[in-house]
Amino acid sequence: MMAGTRSREVILACLIGTSLEWYDFFLYGTAAALVFGRLFFPEADPLTGTLLAFATYGVGFLARPIGGVLFGHFGDRVGRRNVLAVTLLVMGLATFLIGLLPTYATIGVAAPVLLVFLRFVQGLSLGGQWSGAVLLSVEHGHPARRGLYASWPQVGVPAGNLLAAGTLGLVNVVLPDDAFLTWGWRLPFLLSSLLALAGLWIQANIAESPLFTQVSTRSRLPLAEVVRTHPRALVATFCARIGVDVAFYVFTLYVLTYLVDKVGVSRDTGLNAVFIASAAQILLIPFFGALSDRIGRRRVYLAGVIGASVWAFAFFPLLDGGTFPVIMLAVGVALVAHAAMYGPQAAFIAELFSTRLRYSGSSLGYQPAGVAGGALAPIIAIVLLDRFSTTTAISLYLLASLAITALGLAIAPKPVAWTAELAPRRQ
C-alpha cells in the first residue's frame, strides 16, 4: 500500500496490533493473579506466592522505560511503522515461549528465572509499542480529530484485557481445575503467535507517518534533545499517567485477588465483571477521545480524575457485598471513570512534543510512570490491606495517585506547533 494509505486502515491496523500486544501483556497479569503463584513459587505461603507472582509481573514494567528509550530512538530516527512491527514480533515470541515454559515442579528454580526473563522481554516490547501505534494513528489523522484518532490504539488496552480475561475464563470453565493448572493455562499464551503475523502485516501494508516523512532534519540523539528542550512536557506526561495506571490496575487486576482471597467469591465472578466492563470501555474510550476534540483534553481528563477519586471510596464496600450485580456495578463505574482519563490521554501527550522528537518524548514521559504506577499498584494494595486491615488505606493510595495526575494536567505546557499539518483528511 502506498503513501496514500487511508487513516481508517492505519487506525484499524494499529488497533488490532495494540489489542494483541496488550492481550499478551495482560494475559501474564491475569495468570499471575490466578495460577503463577502455585506453579512457579509453590514453596511459599499463599500471600507470599501471590506477592512473588505479582513481582515478576512488575518486571515487565521495569523493562518498559528501557524499551521506550530504545525504540523511541529508532522511532524518531527511522520511522514509526517499522519500529511498531518489530515490537509486535518481539512480544508475540516472548509470550509464546511463556506458554511452553516448564514449571517449578519440573525444572526447579530455573522456572521462575526464565519466567522473569521472558516477562522482561515483554516489557521491552510494550515500552516501544505504545508510542508507535499512537503516533501512526494520530499523525495519519485529521488535525481536528486527534483526540478520536489517538484514542483508538488506547482501545487496545481494554480489548486486550477482554481477550485475556475471556480466553483464560473460557479455558477455566471448559477444563476441570487440575487440567487448567496442569496445561490449560498454556493455551492462551500459545495463541500469541497471531501477534507476529499482525506485525508482519503492518510492516508490509501500512504507509509511514506523513508528518514524520516531512521532517526535514532528524535528531541524531533524540533522547538527549527532548530532555533539553521539553523538560516540562516530560514531567507533565509522567505525572498525568500515574493515577490513571494505579486506578486501572487496582480496578481490573488487584480486584481479582481481592474478590477470591478476601470476599470469598469464585474467580469466575471477578473475571466476568472485568470482562463485561472492559467490553464497555471499547466504546467509552473513543467517545471520550472524541469529546476531548470538542471541549478540550484537560476538561475531559480532569472529569475522569474526579470521578475515579470519588469512586475509590465506594469501590471496595461494594465489592464486599459479594453479589455479582453489585460487583459489576463497582467495576463498571470504575472503568467509566478510567475511560474518561484514558480516552484523551494519548492525544494530550502527543501534542506536548514536536514531530521530530515525539516518539522519544512520549515514550520517555509515559513509560517510567508505568513503573511508579501500574507495576507497584497490585503489590502496594496487597501490602496496605495486610498492614492496616482496611480497604480505606487502598482508597487513600488511589486518591494520592490521582492527585499527582491532576498536578500533571495543571503544569502541562500548551500543545506545540507541529512541523506539518498536511495529514490526509478523513475519507
C-alpha positions as CSV (number, residue, x, y, z in Angstrom):
1,M,0.0,0.0,0.0
2,M,1.4,3.4,-1.0
3,A,1.7,6.6,1.0
4,G,-1.9,7.4,0.3
5,T,-3.0,4.8,3.0
6,R,-6.3,5.9,4.3
7,S,-6.4,6.9,8.0
8,R,-9.1,4.3,8.7
9,E,-6.9,1.5,7.6
10,V,-4.0,2.8,9.6
11,I,-6.2,3.0,12.7
12,L,-7.6,-0.5,12.2
13,A,-4.1,-1.9,11.8
14,C,-2.8,-0.2,15.0
15,L,-5.9,-1.2,16.9
16,I,-5.6,-4.8,16.0
17,G,-1.8,-4.9,16.7
18,T,-2.2,-3.0,20.0
19,S,-5.1,-5.3,21.1
20,L,-3.0,-8.4,20.5
21,E,0.0,-6.8,22.2
22,W,-2.0,-5.9,25.3
23,Y,-3.6,-9.3,25.2
24,D,-0.2,-10.8,25.7
25,F,0.8,-8.4,28.5
26,F,-2.5,-8.7,30.4
27,L,-2.6,-12.5,29.9
28,Y,0.5,-12.6,32.1
29,G,-1.1,-10.4,34.8
30,T,-4.3,-12.5,34.9
31,A,-2.3,-15.7,35.1
32,A,-0.2,-14.2,37.9
33,A,-3.3,-13.4,39.9
34,L,-4.8,-16.9,39.3
35,V,-2.1,-19.6,38.8
36,F,1.5,-18.4,38.7
37,G,1.9,-18.3,42.5
38,R,1.2,-22.0,42.7
39,L,3.0,-23.1,39.6
40,F,6.3,-21.1,39.9
41,F,6.5,-20.4,43.6
42,P,4.9,-23.5,45.2
43,E,7.1,-23.5,48.4
44,A,5.8,-20.1,49.5
45,D,2.7,-19.5,51.6
46,P,-0.3,-18.2,49.6
47,L,0.3,-14.5,50.4
48,T,4.0,-14.7,49.6
49,G,3.4,-16.7,46.5
50,T,0.9,-14.1,45.2
51,L,3.3,-11.3,46.0
52,L,6.1,-13.1,44.2
53,A,3.9,-13.7,41.2
54,F,3.0,-10.0,41.0
55,A,6.7,-9.1,41.5
56,T,7.5,-11.0,38.3
57,Y,4.6,-9.2,36.7
58,G,6.2,-5.9,37.7
59,V,9.4,-6.8,36.0
60,G,7.6,-6.1,32.7
61,F,7.0,-2.6,33.9
62,L,10.7,-2.1,34.8
63,A,11.6,-3.0,31.3
64,R,9.2,-0.6,29.7
65,P,11.2,2.6,30.1
66,I,14.3,0.8,28.6
67,G,12.1,-0.3,25.7
68,G,10.7,3.2,25.4
69,V,14.2,4.7,25.2
70,L,15.5,2.1,22.8
71,F,12.5,2.0,20.4
72,G,11.9,5.7,20.8
73,H,15.4,6.5,19.5
74,F,14.8,4.4,16.3
75,G,11.2,5.7,16.0
76,D,12.4,9.2,15.7
77,R,15.4,8.2,13.5
78,V,14.0,5.7,11.0
79,G,10.2,5.9,11.4
80,R,7.2,4.7,13.3
81,R,5.9,1.8,11.1
82,N,8.9,-0.5,11.2
83,V,9.6,0.0,14.9
84,L,6.0,-0.8,15.7
85,A,6.2,-4.0,13.6
86,V,9.4,-5.1,15.5
87,T,7.7,-4.6,18.9
88,L,4.8,-6.8,17.9
89,L,7.1,-9.6,16.7
90,V,9.1,-9.5,19.9
91,M,6.0,-9.6,22.1
92,G,4.5,-12.5,20.2
93,L,7.6,-14.6,20.5
94,A,8.1,-13.9,24.3
95,T,4.5,-14.7,25.1
96,F,4.5,-17.9,23.0
97,L,7.6,-19.1,24.9
98,I,5.9,-18.5,28.3
99,G,3.3,-20.9,27.1
100,L,6.0,-23.6,26.6
101,L,7.8,-22.9,29.9
102,P,8.2,-25.8,32.4
103,T,7.1,-25.1,35.9
104,Y,8.9,-25.2,39.2
105,A,7.9,-28.8,39.7
106,T,9.8,-29.8,36.5
107,I,13.0,-27.7,36.5
108,G,13.1,-26.0,39.9
109,V,14.4,-22.5,40.4
110,A,15.2,-22.2,36.7
111,A,11.4,-21.9,36.0
112,P,10.8,-18.6,37.8
113,V,14.1,-17.3,36.4
114,L,13.1,-17.9,32.9
115,L,9.7,-16.5,33.6
116,V,11.2,-13.3,34.8
117,F,13.4,-13.1,31.7
118,L,10.5,-13.5,29.3
119,R,8.5,-11.0,31.2
120,F,11.3,-8.5,30.8
121,V,11.3,-9.1,27.1
122,Q,7.6,-8.5,27.1
123,G,8.1,-5.2,28.8
124,L,10.8,-4.1,26.3
125,S,8.4,-4.6,23.5
126,L,5.5,-2.8,25.1
127,G,7.7,0.1,26.0
128,G,8.2,0.9,22.4
129,Q,4.8,-0.3,21.1
130,W,2.5,2.3,22.6
131,S,4.1,5.4,21.1
132,G,4.4,3.7,17.7
133,A,0.7,2.8,17.5
134,V,-0.5,6.2,18.8
135,L,1.8,8.2,16.6
136,L,1.0,6.3,13.4
137,S,-2.7,6.8,14.1
138,V,-2.6,10.5,15.1
139,E,-0.1,11.6,12.5
140,H,-2.2,10.0,9.7
141,G,-5.3,11.6,11.1
142,H,-7.0,14.9,10.5
143,P,-5.7,17.6,13.0
144,A,-9.2,18.4,14.2
145,R,-9.8,14.8,15.2
146,R,-6.6,14.0,17.0
147,G,-8.4,13.0,20.2
148,L,-10.5,10.5,18.4
149,Y,-7.7,9.1,16.3
150,A,-5.2,8.8,19.1
151,S,-7.9,7.1,21.3
152,W,-8.2,4.0,19.0
153,P,-4.9,2.5,20.0
154,Q,-5.9,3.1,23.6
155,V,-8.9,0.8,22.9
156,G,-6.3,-1.9,22.5
157,V,-5.9,-1.9,26.3
158,P,-9.5,-3.0,27.2
159,A,-9.7,-5.1,24.1
160,G,-6.5,-6.9,25.1
161,N,-7.7,-7.2,28.7
162,L,-11.0,-8.5,27.3
163,L,-9.3,-11.1,25.2
164,A,-7.0,-12.2,28.0
165,A,-9.7,-12.4,30.7
166,G,-12.1,-14.0,28.2
167,T,-9.7,-16.6,26.9
168,L,-8.5,-17.6,30.4
169,G,-12.1,-17.6,31.6
170,L,-13.2,-19.9,28.8
171,V,-10.4,-22.3,29.4
172,N,-11.1,-22.2,33.1
173,V,-14.8,-23.0,32.5
174,V,-14.2,-25.8,30.0
175,L,-11.5,-27.6,31.9
176,P,-11.5,-29.0,35.4
177,D,-9.2,-27.3,37.9
178,D,-6.5,-30.0,37.7
179,A,-6.3,-29.8,33.9
180,F,-6.4,-25.9,34.0
181,L,-3.4,-25.8,36.4
182,T,-1.5,-28.5,34.5
183,W,-1.7,-27.4,30.9
184,G,-4.9,-25.4,30.2
185,W,-3.4,-22.1,31.2
186,R,-0.8,-22.5,28.5
187,L,-3.3,-22.4,25.6
188,P,-4.0,-18.7,25.6
189,F,-0.2,-18.0,25.7
190,L,0.4,-20.2,22.6
191,L,-2.2,-18.2,20.7
192,S,0.1,-15.2,20.8
193,S,1.7,-16.4,17.6
194,L,-1.0,-14.3,15.9
195,L,0.7,-11.2,17.1
196,A,3.8,-12.0,15.0
197,L,1.5,-12.1,11.9
198,A,0.0,-8.8,12.8
199,G,3.5,-7.3,13.0
200,L,4.4,-8.6,9.6
201,W,1.2,-7.4,8.0
202,I,1.6,-3.8,9.4
203,Q,5.2,-3.7,8.1
204,A,4.1,-4.8,4.6
205,N,0.8,-2.9,4.2
206,I,0.9,0.4,6.2
207,A,2.5,3.6,5.0
208,E,4.9,5.6,7.2
209,S,3.5,8.6,9.0
210,P,3.2,11.5,6.6
211,L,4.3,14.0,9.3
212,F,7.4,12.0,10.0
213,T,8.4,11.8,6.4
214,Q,8.1,15.6,6.1
215,V,10.6,16.3,8.9
216,S,13.5,18.0,7.2
217,T,16.2,17.2,9.8
218,R,16.1,14.3,12.2
219,S,17.8,14.4,15.5
220,R,20.9,12.4,16.0
221,L,20.3,11.9,19.7
222,P,16.5,12.4,20.2
223,L,16.6,11.3,23.8
224,A,19.1,13.9,24.8
225,E,17.4,16.6,22.8
226,V,14.0,16.0,24.2
227,V,15.3,16.2,27.7
228,R,16.9,19.5,26.9
229,T,14.0,21.1,25.0
230,H,10.9,19.6,26.6
231,P,11.5,19.1,30.3
232,R,8.2,20.4,31.5
233,A,6.3,18.3,29.0
234,L,8.2,15.2,30.2
235,V,7.3,15.9,33.9
236,A,3.7,16.6,33.0
237,T,3.4,13.4,31.0
238,F,4.9,11.4,33.8
239,C,2.5,12.8,36.4
240,A,-0.6,12.7,34.2
241,R,-0.2,9.0,33.8
242,I,0.4,7.9,37.4
243,G,-3.1,8.0,38.8
244,V,-4.6,6.5,35.6
245,D,-2.3,3.5,35.8
246,V,-2.8,2.9,39.6
247,A,-6.6,3.1,39.2
248,F,-6.7,0.7,36.2
249,Y,-4.6,-2.0,37.8
250,V,-6.4,-1.8,41.1
251,F,-9.8,-1.8,39.4
252,T,-9.0,-4.6,36.9
253,L,-6.1,-6.7,38.3
254,Y,-5.9,-6.5,42.1
255,V,-9.7,-6.8,42.2
256,L,-9.3,-10.5,41.1
257,T,-7.1,-11.3,44.1
258,Y,-9.3,-9.3,46.5
259,L,-12.5,-11.0,45.4
260,V,-11.1,-14.5,45.7
261,D,-9.0,-14.1,48.9
262,K,-11.0,-11.6,50.9
263,V,-14.6,-11.7,49.7
264,G,-14.6,-15.4,49.0
265,V,-16.3,-15.5,45.7
266,S,-15.2,-17.7,42.8
267,R,-12.5,-16.5,40.3
268,D,-15.2,-16.6,37.6
269,T,-17.1,-13.8,39.2
270,G,-14.2,-11.4,39.1
271,L,-13.2,-12.4,35.6
272,N,-16.7,-11.9,34.3
273,A,-17.0,-8.5,35.9
274,V,-13.8,-7.4,34.3
275,F,-14.8,-8.9,31.0
276,I,-18.1,-7.0,30.8
277,A,-16.6,-3.7,32.0
278,S,-13.7,-4.0,29.5
279,A,-16.2,-4.5,26.7
280,A,-17.9,-1.3,27.6
281,Q,-14.6,0.6,27.6
282,I,-14.1,-0.3,23.9
283,L,-16.9,2.2,23.2
284,L,-16.2,4.6,26.0
285,I,-12.6,5.4,25.2
286,P,-13.2,6.7,21.7
287,F,-16.3,8.5,23.0
288,F,-14.2,10.4,25.5
289,G,-11.4,10.9,22.9
290,A,-13.9,12.5,20.5
291,L,-15.4,14.5,23.3
292,S,-11.9,15.9,24.0
293,D,-11.8,17.2,20.5
294,R,-14.9,19.2,21.2
295,I,-14.4,20.6,24.7
296,G,-10.7,20.1,25.4
297,R,-8.3,17.3,26.6
298,R,-7.8,18.7,30.1
299,R,-11.5,19.1,30.9
300,V,-12.4,15.5,30.0
301,Y,-9.2,14.1,31.6
302,L,-9.9,16.0,34.8
303,A,-13.5,14.9,35.0
304,G,-12.2,11.3,34.9
305,V,-9.8,12.1,37.7
306,I,-12.5,13.5,39.9
307,G,-14.8,10.6,39.2
308,A,-12.2,7.9,40.0
309,S,-11.2,9.8,43.2
310,V,-14.8,9.7,44.5
311,W,-15.4,6.1,43.4
312,A,-12.2,4.9,45.1
313,F,-14.1,5.1,48.4
314,A,-17.2,3.3,47.2
315,F,-15.4,0.6,45.2
316,F,-14.4,-1.8,48.0
317,P,-17.5,-1.6,50.2
318,L,-19.5,-2.5,47.1
319,L,-17.2,-5.5,46.4
320,D,-17.7,-6.7,49.9
321,G,-21.4,-7.2,49.2
322,G,-20.3,-10.3,47.3
323,T,-23.2,-10.5,44.8
324,F,-22.4,-10.3,41.1
325,P,-24.7,-7.3,40.2
326,V,-23.1,-5.2,42.9
327,I,-19.5,-6.3,42.0
328,M,-20.4,-5.5,38.3
329,L,-21.6,-2.0,39.4
330,A,-18.3,-1.4,41.3
331,V,-16.1,-2.4,38.4
332,G,-18.2,-0.9,35.7
333,V,-18.4,2.6,37.2
334,A,-14.7,2.5,38.0
335,L,-13.8,1.8,34.3
336,V,-16.1,4.5,33.1
337,A,-14.1,7.0,35.1
338,H,-10.9,5.4,33.8
339,A,-12.1,5.7,30.2
340,A,-12.7,9.4,30.7
341,M,-9.0,9.8,31.6
342,Y,-7.6,7.3,29.1
343,G,-9.6,8.5,26.1
344,P,-7.9,11.9,25.7
345,Q,-4.6,10.8,27.2
346,A,-2.7,9.8,24.0
347,A,-3.6,13.0,22.1
348,F,-2.8,15.0,25.2
349,I,0.7,13.6,25.5
350,A,1.4,13.5,21.7
351,E,0.6,17.2,21.4
352,L,3.2,18.2,24.0
353,F,6.1,17.2,21.7
354,S,7.4,18.3,18.3
355,T,7.2,15.8,15.5
356,R,10.9,15.1,15.2
357,L,11.1,14.2,18.9
358,R,7.6,12.8,19.5
359,Y,8.4,9.1,19.7
360,S,11.2,9.6,22.2
361,G,9.4,12.3,24.2
362,S,6.1,10.4,24.6
363,S,7.9,7.2,25.4
364,L,10.3,8.8,28.0
365,G,7.5,10.6,29.8
366,Y,4.9,7.8,29.6
367,Q,6.8,4.6,30.3
368,P,8.6,5.3,33.6
369,A,5.2,6.3,35.0
370,G,4.2,2.7,34.4
371,V,6.8,1.6,36.9
372,A,5.7,4.0,39.6
373,G,2.0,3.4,38.8
374,G,0.9,0.2,37.3
375,A,3.9,-2.0,38.3
376,L,3.6,-1.3,42.0
377,A,-0.2,-0.9,42.3
378,P,-1.2,-4.5,42.9
379,I,1.7,-5.1,45.3
380,I,1.1,-1.9,47.3
381,A,-2.6,-2.7,47.5
382,I,-1.8,-6.2,48.9
383,V,0.7,-4.8,51.4
384,L,-1.6,-1.9,52.5
385,L,-4.5,-4.3,53.2
386,D,-2.3,-6.7,55.1
387,R,-0.7,-3.9,57.1
388,F,-3.8,-1.8,58.0
389,S,-6.6,-4.4,57.6
390,T,-8.9,-1.9,55.9
391,T,-9.5,-1.1,52.3
392,T,-9.6,2.6,53.2
393,A,-5.8,2.5,53.0
394,I,-6.0,1.4,49.4
395,S,-8.6,4.1,48.6
396,L,-6.3,6.8,50.0
397,Y,-3.5,5.4,47.9
398,L,-5.7,5.8,44.9
399,L,-6.6,9.3,45.9
400,A,-3.0,10.3,46.3
401,S,-2.1,8.9,42.9
402,L,-4.9,10.7,41.2
403,A,-3.9,13.9,42.8
404,I,-0.5,13.6,41.1
405,T,-2.3,13.1,37.8
406,A,-4.3,16.3,38.4
407,L,-1.0,18.1,39.1
408,G,0.4,16.8,35.7
409,L,-2.6,18.3,33.9
410,A,-2.1,21.6,35.7
411,I,1.6,22.0,34.9
412,A,1.5,20.8,31.3
413,P,2.6,23.3,28.7
414,K,0.4,24.4,25.8
415,P,0.4,22.0,22.8
416,V,3.4,22.6,20.5
417,A,3.0,23.7,16.8
418,W,3.5,20.5,14.8
419,T,6.1,20.8,12.0
420,A,3.5,20.0,9.3
421,E,-0.3,19.8,9.2
422,L,-0.6,18.0,5.9
423,A,-2.1,14.8,7.3
424,P,-4.7,13.3,4.9
425,R,-8.3,14.2,5.6
426,R,-10.7,11.5,6.6
427,Q,-12.1,9.8,3.5
